[in-house]
Amino acid sequence: MTAPALAVLALVIGYPIVRAIILSFYHYPLLSPFRNFIGAGNYQRLANDPVFWQSLVNTGIFTGASVVLGLLVGLVLALALERLQGPWRFVRGVLLTPWAMPVIVVAFLFQFMFDEQGGITDALLQRTGIVHHAIPWLTSPNWAMVAVTLANVWQQAPFFLLIFTAALGGVPNEVIEAARIDRARGWSMVARIKLPYLRSAALVGALLMIIQNFNNFPLIWAMTEGGPGYSTSTLVIYVYRLAFTSFNVGYSSAIGVVWLVLLLFIAGWFIRVLRGQNS
């Protein structure tokens, strides 16, 4: 019964992974016929590659900030909108719109918003007196990562809103009523009663978004192309440049293998924590 599914997985997932691992041990320029086995040479090169380390750090910053901020925004929205009744429930549907939008549309939207010449973001900040000069959101190495992270949080926060709303619906009414009898109100109700029921949903949502953000290519590429310089270059951007610009398939495969190992380690840690929560 499972043989057809296993065959499809082996074809579309297993083979590319095995092929990438094999290529990572070769000097494999795509446009040259000279390809030779170099063993761990590509992995040794990683240790002295400053662009790789910067891309790894950028990936951690982009992923960590996006997940933490998106989770907090989604949690606050879910708690604030929990008691909406009747026709007011459409507000949740409106707030889910950013998550349903294509990533490339979000990227171009925020690219126009953060434009230094005519973007609405700088215009509002200057009119309200918060800043006196336009902020170079997409042309400054210090601000470019902030810009792409804010765009990513805007799109991903509705996902956390959705899973937290579903998790809040699973809190037993008996527990809520018992807490009210014990005079639990406001923050004490949230912190002591509701948040413990949201831990599993938060872990699952965080894991899914970590994996997605590690692989988030179109948003960053459309907004900054990994620049200026390498200030917003993540692992997926660097691998793309190596494989499809420099045509260095062997070295890009080695980075891809390291990238896969990192994701497997993170996923394994989350699964262990989740099992500990449920035991």
KAZICOR-V555844 format. One record per residue. N is the residue number from 1. OMEGA is omega as a letter, one per 20 degrees, with the letter a starting at -180 (none if undefined). Layout:
N:OMEGA
N:OMEGA
//
This chain:
1:a
2:a
3:r
4:r
5:r
6:r
7:r
8:r
9:r
10:a
11:a
12:a
13:a
14:a
15:r
16:r
17:r
18:r
19:r
20:r
21:r
22:a
23:a
24:r
25:a
26:r
27:a
28:r
29:a
30:a
31:a
32:r
33:a
34:a
35:a
36:r
37:a
38:r
39:a
40:a
41:r
42:r
43:r
44:r
45:r
46:a
47:a
48:a
49:a
50:r
51:r
52:a
53:r
54:r
55:r
56:r
57:r
58:r
59:r
60:a
61:a
62:a
63:a
64:a
65:a
66:a
67:a
68:a
69:r
70:r
71:a
72:r
73:r
74:r
75:r
76:r
77:a
78:r
79:a
80:a
81:a
82:a
83:r
84:a
85:r
86:a
87:a
88:r
89:r
90:r
91:r
92:r
93:r
94:a
95:r
96:a
97:a
98:a
99:a
100:a
101:r
102:a
103:a
104:r
105:r
106:a
107:a
108:r
109:a
110:r
111:r
112:a
113:a
114:r
115:a
116:a
117:a
118:a
119:a
120:a
121:r
122:r
123:r
124:a
125:r
126:a
127:r
128:r
129:r
130:r
131:a
132:r
133:a
134:r
135:r
136:a
137:a
138:a
139:r
140:r
141:a
142:a
143:a
144:r
145:r
146:a
147:a
148:r
149:r
150:r
151:r
152:r
153:a
154:a
155:a
156:r
157:r
158:r
159:r
160:r
161:a
162:a
163:r
164:r
165:r
166:a
167:r
168:r
169:r
170:r
171:a
172:r
173:r
174:r
175:r
176:a
177:r
178:r
179:r
180:r
181:r
182:r
183:r
184:a
185:r
186:a
187:r
188:r
189:a
190:a
191:a
192:a
193:a
194:a
195:r
196:r
197:a
198:a
199:a
200:r
201:r
202:a
203:r
204:r
205:r
206:r
207:r
208:a
209:r
210:r
211:a
212:a
213:r
214:a
215:a
216:a
217:a
218:a
219:a
220:a
221:a
222:a
223:a
224:a
225:r
226:a
227:i
228:a
229:r
230:a
231:r
232:r
233:r
234:a
235:a
236:r
237:a
238:r
239:r
240:a
241:a
242:a
243:a
244:r
245:r
246:r
247:r
248:a
249:a
250:a
251:r
252:r
253:r
254:r
255:r
256:r
257:r
258:r
259:r
260:r
261:r
262:r
263:r
264:r
265:r
266:r
267:r
268:r
269:r
270:a
271:r
272:r
273:a
274:r
275:r
276:r
277:a
278:a
279:none
//
